[in-house]
Structures are given as C-alpha cells and as structure tokens.
C-alpha cells in the first residue's frame, strides 16, 4: 500500500492526496468518499497526518537498508551520548561476533574437507576391491589351465602379479592425481604436498562450494540511444565504496550511488547521481585514495583531467601525451602522485602540485596499462605492446627492475594482486600471475577469449575477474588455472531488442572485500553480480 502524498482534508472529514483530490474536483464537486457537495476552497492541508506519513516513509526507507548500515547510522547519530564504557562494550560485542563467525566458517571448511577425504578414501577402496576381484578371477583361470608344477610356479607368479598390480594401481592413481593438479594449476603440485598444503586444499574446496556462480543482483540497462557508440571502458569504485563511476566513448563520466542501485534492482532506467561531460572519448578512470571527491580521467586526445565530483567541475588539466592515453592510476601510498601511459610510448609520473611531469620513461612501445604498487609510491607495473610486463622503480628509471616475458601478444592490463604479485592480461587469451620477489611466473590462467579488444581486468584478494569476447564474465581463483565461475552477459537491451552476437565485455570492477562484481559490455549495459554458490 502506497503512502499519502501531500494529504488534504475535506470539510466532511475525509483525507486524500492533494493531486488525487484536485483531479477529482476538476471533474465533479463532490467528496470521493461520501458524495457530499465539495469545492476546492473547503479543502485544507492535513499537517498532522503529513507528519505521520513522513515518519512512516522514513521508517519504510530505513527497513530497506542493510542491518550494518542502520547500525552505523544509529551510532553516528548518538555518538555524542556514548561513554568510553559504551564504546568498549560495542567493540567487545562486535569482536565476539567476528570470532564466532570465523570459528563457524573454519568448522564448516574442516567438515567439508573431512567429507571429501572420506569420499576419496571410499572411492579408492572400491577401486582396489575391483582390481582384487579381477586378479582373483585371473589367477583362478591360470590355475585351471596349468598342472601341479605350473601351480607352484603360478603361486610365485601370483605374488609377483599381485604386487605389480597393486604398484600399478597405487602408482597410476598418484601419477593421475599429479597430472590433474598440474592441469588444474601449473605448479600447484608442490604447494598441495607441502606441510600447509592441507589447509590450502581445504580453502580450494571452500571456494568451489561457496564461489561457483555469478548471480545478477541488479542491472543498469543502456540509458538511451543518444549515441551509437556506448562502450564503457572503465568502471571504478570511490574510496568509500559508496559511489562508482563509469566512462567510455560517450564523452561523459557518470556517477551512480551504489546503495540506490542495490535498493532498486529492477528499475528500467537508473539515472546517474551526476554526470561530468568531456570533450573527448574517455579511456580510463582512477579515484584518489585519500581525497574522496577527486577523480582523474584520461582521454583519446592525450589529456588527463582532474575532477571534483562534489562541485562537478574541473580542478586541473594536464596536456600529458601526444597520442591517446590508455591508462591512468592514482598512487595509494602518495595521494599527490598519479601515472599515465600512452600510445606515444611514454610513461609519465605527475604530481598534482606541478604542471609538468615529474618523471618520463620512454618505453619504445605502445603502453596499454600502468599501475602503482598499492604498498609503494616508487614501484609501477607496465603492460605494453611488446608482449611483456615491465617492473620499474621510479627512483631509477634508466632501466626496468625486471621484464616478465611469456605472453604471445600485447599486454592489455596489469593489476597488483598483492604487494609482491602482479596479474597481467593479454590478447593471447591468457592471464598470468607473476611474483615480483622471485621474478618468476606463478601461474597461467586460461578459459576466456580475448584476441583484439580491451575486456577488463580486476582483482580482489584471491579472486581475479576479466571479460571475454564471447560476452561472458569470468572469475578465476589465484591457485587454479581454470575459471571457477562464469556468466553470460547477453540479454535484452533497453529498447527490448536482443543483443548482437558481436558484443563483448569491456570493463569489470570488484567492490573490495564484498565478492560483488560490476561488469559492463560494449552495448553500455552494466550488471551488478554477486559471487555465490
């Protein structure tokens, strides 16, 4: 039941919405309830009921909010009334809840591992039992065909055959298991057989059972057909994870309120909370990690623009490169620094305090992506058209610290999975995980298709997400070479027409620590997905 809007009371004591009552009185001069004679001059605002309606609307809106958000709002509202003892009590309560949840999760994981091991042991016993039956049948046939001397020789052969067959069964199963592990994740055999391998294997089982599917929880269809080109090249969450921004060839940055999108998942058309219009097509976005309202964008004309989303105005513009810029990234360690990479073959490091670039590196190849190490203001990873990932220390840029080679085509994306691990994506349809301490490749991921387009790459803790030119979203787990989940993106467009077969995923972005993924395709449609079982 909907609430009254601007309630008005009649002379006969009945209350209606102002707009409904006005529409009725324009047609007839009677009360809608009792049919008593009524004119507009004998209706009055019902201020008392209006207050009741306002409180009911606020309560209804509050009920839609997550429990955690309501608790945070209550604490913020009454924080001045809280004593030190009250704060300690709240912290103790939350800490106990966290410990209980962690204990419950650990018990569930161990129980799952125990069930798996029981099942594996039972299966092995069945296999050994089947081979024992086959061996007994074989030896009975041998004894029936041979004489007494042959029987004595057969007894010896029986023992040798039994021992050989058991070695073949056990050895074959072990080798087969090793082969499975190698196929599932190159180099995974060592860690699984290590002392802590059981814990890692338990974690894998937990991932398989709890993170095997992507569920669409909200969708933002393409807003309109105002432009034929609607490819979104970048999606990024702000510092507080409350707002996400999108940008692409439509020459505008659109800002969406995450909570509002989640609260209205089935709305046909979500209007952005704000839009920033630019002169050129946009390729990349990056939020400042400390100044919540600051975001930088890079465009096809070689410019980097610093925006303030609160004022919706330009703070500064940097004539950064001679050709199209593919990537720009704010430093996490130093909020004044950002880096850009372009088709002109240069990487440039900028400070918001000065107009000129602080550092310029000539890569002698098109730069497709550049990313700061989240734990350092001096280390960057670069993906370029020379099929390699370059690691630079900005304190000495005369040569890269290391060049990771292995991709067969251009490296389109690089992301730091941790402070010592880099994930790269290439148009050879593979992702690769590199260790910056051992300077080696840890794993190679494959399953998606990426041969010519930028399809997006995003990392969150142990999970890696990327797009595919088959219009699918793929999620990988760091310890496994094959995807653990994927989702076909195609569906009806905003106009109701089916999507074309040539569509591809153009951008992906994890909401940190939430197992929630934002993905956009080349039609300009955005979907909010939850990694679940």
LUMFI-560143 format. One record per residue: x, y, z of N, C-alpha, C in turn. Coordinates in pm, whole numbers, plus 50000, padded with zeros to 5 digits. Layout:
# residues N
XYZXYZXYZ ...
END
This chain:
# residues 533
500854988150000500005000050000500895012450000 500615021849907501415033949899500945044150002 501875052950039501565063150138500955075550071 500175083050150499585095450100500675105650069 500465113149962501395123749926500675137149939 501235145950019500625159150044499155157750083 498855151450197497455148950234496665161850260 495435161950206494505173050228493225167350288 492605174650382491395170350448490225178850396 489085172450381487885179550332487055184450450 486065192550419485175197950523484375186850589 484175175850516483415164550572484305154950650 485615157750658486495149750743487265138850675 487235137850542487975127450470489295133150417 490285124450409491625128750368492045121450241 492655129150148493125123650021494455130249983 495135124049887496325130549829495875143249758 496715153449764496365166349702496115164749553 497005157849483496845156449338495605148349303 495325137649380494145129449352492865137449376 492835144949485491655152849517491435163849414 492515170149370492385180749268491845175049138 492355163649097491865157248973490385153948983 489965148849098488545145349117487655157749114 488075168549183487255180649191487185188049058 488145185748972488065191748838486965185248755 486615172948792485565165948717484195167248782 484135166948916482855168148986483065174549123 482065181349174482165188649300481545180749415 482035168849438481565160249548482745153649615 482525149549738483565142249811483685128149754 484885123249725485035109849669484525098749761 484435101549892484015091249986482515091550015 481995103350054480595104050097479695111349997 480255116249888479485123049782478865136149828 479275141349941478785154349988479365165349898 478565176349882478995187349798480335192849850 481265195049755482625198949796483255207549687 483935218149729484695226549637486125227749689 487025233049606488435233849642488665242649764 487865252949779488065262149890487765256050026 487085244550026486755238050153487665226150182 488835225950120489855215750149491065222650210 491745215450302492845221650376493975211350395 495215216050403496335206750428496185199950565 496425187150566496355179450691497785178050745 498205188250821499595188750868499925177250964 499015173651049499255162851145499505149651071 498625146450976498785133950901500035134450814 500375146350766501585147750684502825143850762 502865147550892503995143650975504045128450997 502855122651016502775108051035503265100950909 502835105950792503245099950665504765101150647 505315112550683506765114550670507535104650757 507035102650881507705092950969507565078750914 506405075350860506205062050802507095059750681 507225070250597508085069150479509545067250519 509975074650623511345073250671511595059250729 510595054150801510725040650857510765030150747 509955031950644509945022550532511265022750458 511825034650438513105035850369514225029750454 514125031250586515135025650675515125010350671 513935004550659513814989950657514504983950535 514634991750429515264986750307516784986350319 517334993650416518774994450430519334981850496 520564978050464521204966750532521324969350682 521354958550759521424959650905522674967350947 523804964450883525054971150921524964986150899 524344990150788524215004450760523325011350863 522265004550904521385010351006522115011851140 522935001951174523695002751299524685014351294 525355015851181526335026751167525635040251180 524475041651117523735054251125523285057251267 522845046951339522425048951478523595053551565 524745047151545525925050651626526365064951594 526365068451466526775082051429525805092451487 524535089051491523535098451540523675100651691 524015089751764524075090651910525495090051965 526505092151880527885090351927528265100152037 527655111852038527975121652142527475117152280 526515108152281525945103352407526685091052460 527575085252379528245072952419529435075952510 529535068252616530695069352706531775059652659 532945060552720534045051552686533655037052714 532935034752823532495021252856531515016052751 530645024752702529705020652597530445016552469 531455024552434532235021452314532955008052330 533555005652446534244992952471533274981252466 532064983352517531044972752513530684969352368 530494979652286530174977452145531304970052073 532534974552099533684968052036533804953452079 533564950752207533634937152258532574928452193 531384933852180530284926452117530604923051972 531124932951898531474930651758532624920851745 533604921851835534734912651830534294898251858 533404896451953532894882951982532124877351863 531334886151798530604881851680531554877851568 532614885451549533584882251444534274868851472 534694866851598535344854251634534414842351613 533124844051650532154833251632531954829951485 531894840251401531704838051257532934831351196 534134835751237535354829551185535454814951229 535074812151355535094798551404534104789851328 532924795351304531904787951230532374785051088 533004794951024533484792850888534604782450884 535504782850985536584772950990536054758951012 535054757551099534454744451124533764739051000 533054747850929532384743450807533384739050702 534504746350692535544742750596536184729350630 536454727050760537044714250801536064702750782 534784705150807533784694850788533684691050640 533764701150554533744698550410534964690450368 536134694050422537354686550391537244672150438 536684670150559536544656550612535634648150525 534514653850482533594646450393534274642850262 535054652250209535744649550083536754638150099 537524638550209538534628150231537874614550253 536744614150326536024601450343535554596250208 535034605050125534554600949994535714596049907 536854603149913538004599149833538544585549878 538584583250012539064570350062538134558950022 536834561250032535874550949993536014547549844 536244557949765536384555549621537644547449592 538744550749659539994543149642539794528549682 539094526349792538864512549838538054504749736 537064511449675536274504649572537124500849452 538034509849414538914506949300539834495249332 540434495449452541324484349490540554471249499 539314471849551538494459749559538174454049421 537904462849327537634458249191538854451549129 540044457149152541254450949100541544437749169 541254436649298541424423949369540524413249309 539264416649279538344407149218538844402649080 539324412349002539854408848870541084399848882 541934402848979543134394748999542774380549040 541784378849130541374365549174540804357549057 540004364048975539454357048857540554352648762 541524361648741542634358448651543434346548703 543724346448834544534335548890543784322348890 542464322548907541674310248900541734304248761 541674313048660541794308148523543174302248497 544204308548551545554303348532545724289648598 545164288248720545294275348790544544264348718 543454267848653542684257448582543384252348459 544314260048402544974256148277546334249948301 546894251348418548264246448443548224234048532 549314225748529549454213748610549974217048748 550394206448818550874208348954552144216748958 553064213948859554304221848858553994236248821 553074236948727552684250548686552014258048801 551334249948888550664256549000551674262649096 552834254949116553844260549205554444273349147 554714272649014555254284748951554214295948953 552964291648937551894301748935551744308849068 552014301149179551904307649311552904318949323 554144316049270555154326649274554754338349184 554244334449064553834344948972552654352949028 551784345449103550614352349162551054363349257 552054360049340552544370249432553164381949360 553974378849255554594389549178553544397749105 552534390749049551494397948975550684406949068 550384401349188549604409349283550354421849324 551664419849354552464431349396552584441449281 552814436249160552944445249045551654452749016 550534445249030549254451749001548954462649104 549234459749231549004469849335549874482249311 551154479849274552024491249245551474499349128 550934491749028550394498648912549184507048950 548294501349037547084508449078547444520949158 548284518649265548634529749352549464540249277 550504535449206551354544649132550594551949024 549704544648954548914551048848547994561648902 547384558749017546474568649077547244581049122 548424578849181549224590349224549634598849106 550094592048999550514599548881549344606748817 548184600048815546994606448759546614618748841 546734617648974546394629049060547344640749036 548644637149022549604647848993549284654648860 548894646248760548544652048631547344661248642 546334657148721545164665648742545564678948806 546444678148906546864690348974547634699548880 548484693548797549254701648702548314708348603 547304700648553546354706348458545494716948524 545124714948651544264724748720545014737448752 546264736148787547044748348816548514745148804 549164750848705550554748048678551374751148803 552114741248847552954743448964552224741349094 550974736549092550194735149215550524722349290 551294712949227551584700349292552414702549417 553434711049405554304713749520553564718849641 552794730049628552094735549744551114725849807 550444717549724549444708449781550104697749867 551344693549828552024683149904552894688950017 552934702250028553714708550134553014706850268 553704709750380553084707950512551774715750529 551704727750472550474735450485549534733150368 549824722750290549014720150172547584716350204 547354709650318546004705450354545114717550378 545674727750441544904740050465544574746950333 545544747150241545314753150110544264745250032 544364731850041543394723449972542004725350030 541924726950162540644729750228540064742950179 540944752950164540494765950112539964764549970 540604756449886540134754149749538744747949749 538554737949836537234731649845536164741749885 536514750449980535574760550025535224770149912 536224773849832535974782649718535044775949617 535304763149590534484755849494533024755049537 532794753549666531424751649714530694764849737 531424775549769530774788249802530894798749693 531764796649595532014806949493532024800749354 530964794149319530914786949192530014793249088 529384804549121528414810349030528334825449048 528034832448939527804846848943526304849448929 525734855749029524304858649031524084873549008 523264877048910522964891048882521984896248986 522374906749059521524912349163520944925949124 521514932249023520974945048974521504947448835 520764955548760521164958348621520884972848587 521804978848516521634992448464521674991648312 520504990848248520504990048102521065002748040 521385001747915521855013547843520785024247851 521175036047896520195046547928519375050747807 520005052947694519265057547577520125055447454 519545058147342520265056747216520765070247168 521145078847264521565092347226522845092147144 523645081447160524835079847079524935065347037 525395063246913525515049746863526585042046942 527705048746972528775042347047528485043247196 528475031747263528135031647405529115023447486 530275020247431531235011747501531735018847627 531645011847739532185016847865533575010847884 534585019147894535955014247901536475013348044 535755019448139536265019448277535125020448377 535215012548485534305013248599535175013148725 534945022548816535765023348936534935027549057 535175020949172534565024949299535395035949364 534715044949435535435055549505536055050149634 536715058849708537435054949829536545047949930 535315053049948534405047550048533525036349994 533685032949868532915022149803531425025049802 531065037649811529655041649812529185046449675 530115050749593529805055949459530705049049358 530165045849241531025040949133530825049649010 531925051248937531935059848818532165051348694 531535055248584531725048548456532125058848352 532905054348254533335063348147533605055048022 533515061647907533775054747781533725064247663 533295058947550533305066747427532155076747419 531265076747517530135086147517530545100247562 531835102147598532385115147637531735120647765 531465111847859530895116247986531275106548096 531435111848217531655103648336530335103448413 529795091548433528525090048505528805084748645 528195091048744528365087148884527085081048937 527175069048996526005061949047526175059249196 525075060449269525055057049411524835042049424 525815035049481525755020449488524545015649569 524285021749684523165017549768521835019349696 521695030049619520455032549545520255022149436 521325018649367521235008349263520834994949324 521414991749438521124979049504519704978749559 519194990349603517854991049660516764990349553 517094993749428516114993449319516694985549202 516794972349219517484964149117516714962548987 515394964648990514584961748871514084974248800 514634985748834514244998048768514704997548622 513825001448530514135000648389515275010048349 515355021348416516395031048381516905038148506 518145035648541518775042348654519395055448607 519015066248669519605079248636520865081348720 521955085748659523165088448737522925099348840 523625098348952523545108849053524145121749001 525115120648910525735132348846526445127748720 526665137048629527405134248506528375145548477 529585141848438530625151548401530885150048252 530645160448175530765160048029532175164147988 532765156547895534125159347849534135162147698 535285166547648535415169947507535745157847421 536335147647481536845136447403536415123247464 536565112647387536275099147436537235095847550 536705088647649537495085447769537945070947767 539135068547822539695055047822539845049147961 540055057648063540355052248196539985062248305 539635056948423539345064948541540165059848659 540455068948753541095064748877540725074548988 540165069349098539805077649213541025080049300 541065091849360542085094549461541765086049585 542805079949641542595070749753542435077849886 542665091249888542555098850013541525110150002 541535117449892540565128249873539335122149804 538285120349880537125112749832536515118149703 536505131249687535795137249575536635138749449 537905135049453538785137049338538885124349252 538755126249122538885115349027539595120648903 540465112548843541145116648720540665107848605 540645113848486540235106748365541275108948257 541455099148171542345100448056541525099047929 541945106147822541125106047700541945102747577 541225102547464541835098747337542695109747276 542655121747332543435132847279544745134947355 545025126247451546275127247525546225136047648 545025138947698544885147647815544445139747939 544925144048054544465138848183543755150248255 542545147548304541745157848370541465153748514 541705162948606541395160748748540065167648778 539105159848830537765164748857537475164649006 536585173749048535995173349181534515170049162 534105158049206532735153649179531715160949266 532155166649378531215174149462530785187049393 531725193949333531395206349262531095203949115 531385191649068531195187748928531965197248835 533175200648875534005209948799535415204348782 536105209648683537495205948657538425212948756 539305205248819540305211048909541555214848830 541955205948739543165208548660543155199648536 543865204148434544045196248313545525195348282 545935183348235547335180948205547455176648059 548185184547979548475180647840549575170147847 549175157947868550125147647911550895141047797 550195137347689550825129247585550435134247446 551195129547346550935133447207549885124647141 549635113047199548655103747141547695099147250 546815090247212545785085247302546385079047428 545805082547542546215076747670545295064747699 545915053447729545135041447759544895039547909 545825044647991545755041348133546235052848220 545575054348334545975064148435545675058148571 546525060948671546335054748802546885063548913 546075065749017546505073049136547335063949226 548335069549290549125062149387548335060549517 548395048749575547765046349705548635051849818 549945050849801550865054949906551045070049913 550905077049801551055091649798549905097549719 548965104249785547755109149717547985120449617 549225125649612549515136449519550025131249384 550395118449378551025112949259550045104649176 550175105749044549485096548953550375094148832 550095083248760550925079248648550035076948526 550565079548407549805077848284550645070548180 549985063248091550665055947983549905057647854 550655059047742550025063147617550545055347497 549835057347386550255051647258551545058147206 551935069447264553175075747220554415068947277 554195058347355555305050447407555905055647536 555285065947596555845071747718554965068447839 555655066747953555005066348084555415079148154 554445086048213554765098548282554175098448422 554975102848517554555103848657554295118648686 553135121248746552695135048769552465137548917 552605150148956552205154649088551145165449071 550105164849151549035174849140549515188749183 550735189549237551285202549280552045209649169 552255202849056553015209148949552405205748813 552655214448715552035212948583552775203148494 554085202248509554885193548423555065179848488 555375170148404555585156548453556865155748536 556815148448645557975146848732558965136648676 558435126348611559255115648552558655111848418 559505109248319559065104448188559935092448149 559305081648110560015069448071559635065947928 560625064547842560395060847702560425045547691 559235039747668559135025147659559475019947519 559455028547419559685024647280558675014347232 557495014647292556375006047252555105011847310 553985009447244552705014447294552445009447435 552085018647524551795014947663550295012747676 549905000747713548484997247724547944999147866 548804997247965548344998348104549505001248197 549255008948300550255011648403549555012148538 550195006448641549565005148771550605006948881 550205014548984551055016249102550955004049193 552085000649256552064990849364551294997049481 550264990349535549464996449642550254999149770 551414992849784552194994649907553395003749888 553575009349768554765017349742554455028549643 555055040149668554935051449576556055051349473 556945041449478558115041049390558045029749287 557105020549299557065009049209555825009149123 556025007148992554895005948899555094993648811 553984988148765553994977248668553384982548538 553984978648427553574983948297553304972448201 552164973048133551864963648026551944970847893 552624964947796552844971947670552654962747550 552774968847431552564961447307553734952347272 554824952547351555974943747322555814929947386 554594926747430554234913547484554804911147624 555254921447692555924919547821555324928247930 555604924448055555264932448173556564938048229 556644951348239557854957948288557634962848431 558604960348515558564964648654559594975748672 559124987648717560024999148731560075003948876 561285008348917561465015849040561645030448998 560735039049038560725052948991561895061149044 562655055649137563855062649185565035061049090 564915051248999565945049348897565265043148774 564935051648679564155047048563565025044748440 566325044148459567215041848345566975028148282 566505018648362566195005248313565164998948407 564334990048353563354983448441564034974148540 563394972448654563904963048754563874948948698 562794945948625562684932848561561654933648450 561824925048351560854923748242560314909448243 559024908048267558394894848268557924891548126 558534881448067558194877247931557444864047936 556524862047842555754849647838554514850747753 553904862547752552724864547667553134864447520 552224859947435552494859347292551994871647217 551164879947284550644892047222550714903647322 550154915047283550244927047367549614924847504 550214930747605549694930147742548754942047761 547464939247776546454949847779546174955047920 546374946848024546104951048162547154945348257 547444952848362548224947748476547524952148604 547504943448702546914946548833547764939948942 547904946749055548604940849170547614932649252 547854919449257547044910849343547444912649489 548714915249512549254918749644550484927449620 551164931149725552324939949707553474932849637 553424919449628554514911949564554024903449448 552784905249405552244897249295551514906149195 551764903649067551154911248959550414901648867 549194905448831548414897948732548414905848602 548654899148492548634905648361547624898748270 547014906548182546084901248082546604904947944 546424895747850546944897847715545904893847612 546094898847491545204894947381545584881247324 546394873647397546614859547361545644850447438 544604856647500543544849347572544044842547699 545054848347763545524842747889545744853947992 545694849948118546154858348229547354851348289 548264859348345549444853348409549704860248543 550104852148640550424857148774551934856748791 552514868448824553964869748839554314873248984 555424867849031555924870949164557084880749150 556944892649210557974903049195559164901049288 559084891349379560224888249465561114877549403 560474866749355561244856049290561464858849142 560774869249090560884873148948560574861548856 559464854648888559074842948809557564842648791 557124834348697555704832348675555164821948772 554074825348840553474816048935552414807348871 551604813348785550504805748725550044812148594 549464804048508548884808448381547404804748380 546524814748359545084812548361544544813148218 543634804048187543044803948054541604798848061 540834802347960539424798347954538584808547881 538924821447899538194832147830538804834347691 538114842547611538584845747476538864860747469 540104864147432540494878147419541604879147315 541224883547195542174883947085542404897947029 541484907547055541694920746995541164932447078 540264930147173539634941047247540134941947391 539914953747450540134955347594538874950047664 539024939247741537854932747801537794934447954 538724941848011538674944548154539424934448238 539954939148351540634930648448540504937148584 540144929248686540024934448822540384923348920 541014927149031541424917449132540884921649269 540624911649352540174914049489540584902149575 541554904249660542044893749749542554881949668 541824870749666542264858649596541554856549462 540694865749426539874863949305540284873749195 540224868849073540574876748954539394875948858 538944887448811537814888048718538274894348587 537754889148477538034895148346536854892448254 536824899548145535784897748046536244888647934 535334886347841535624877747727534934883347604 535494880547487534884884947362533704876247322 533354866647406532134858747389530994864747471 531184877047521530194884047604529914876547733 530984871547794530894864447922531864870748023 531514869548149532374873948259532974861448323 534284861548346534994850148404535604854148538 535584844648632536224846548763537194835048785 538444838548818539474828648848539854829548996 540254818149050540834817649185542344816649169 543094823749250544534825249230545304812049223 544784801449288545514788749293545144779249181 544174782849098543694773848993543764780548856 544154773048757544364778648624543074779848545 542054772748583540784773148512539774781648590 538794787548521537824796248591536954788448689 536604794748800535714788548897534264792648873 534054803548799532694808148771532714816548644 531614816248571531454824948456529974827748434 529694838648365528304842748346528154848948207 527174844148132526864850048002526184863448027 526684873647962526204887247989525004890947902 524934885447782523944889747683522534888847736 521714898247695520304898647734519604909647660 518344912147691517614922847624518244936347649 518234944847549518724958447564517634967347619 517944980047641516974989347696515774991147604 516004989247472514914990747377514104978047360 514524967447430513794954847423514304945347318 515314949347240515864940947136516944932047193 517104920447132518154911347177519504916647136 520504913647218521854918547189522444910947072 523374917547002524014911446888525114902046933 525474892646842526474882746876527884888346884 528114900446832529454906246831529784913846958 528914913647058529164921147181530254914347264 530934922447344531994917247431531984925047562 532594919247664532734926347792533824936847776 533554948947824534514959847804535154964747934 534554961848049535134966348177534564958148292 535384955648393534954948748515535594955548634 534924954648749535464960748872534874953848995 535734948749082535294942949209534964954049308 533934951949388533734960049508534594953549616 535604960649667536584954349756535964947249876 536474935049900536114927050018534624923950027 533944923149914532504920649918532064909549824 532974904349741532654894349639531494898949551 531484911849524530494917949434531254923749316 530764921049195531454924949074530554933548986 531094944648939530444952848838531054949448703 530204947648603530694944648468529874952348366 530544956648259529874963848151530254957448019 529334957947924529664952647792529654963747689 529924960147564530104970147458528804976947417 527674972647471526414979647449526204991047548 527024991447652526845001547755525984996947870 525634984047873524834978447982525744974648099 525304977348221526074974148342525284964248426 525964954148478525324944448567526124943248696 525394942248804525964940248937525794925548972 526914918548994526884904149016527464900449151 526894890149211527354885149340527974871449319 529194869349367529834856249360529264847549471 528584836749433527874828549531527924813949490 527254805349567527254791049539526024787149459 
END
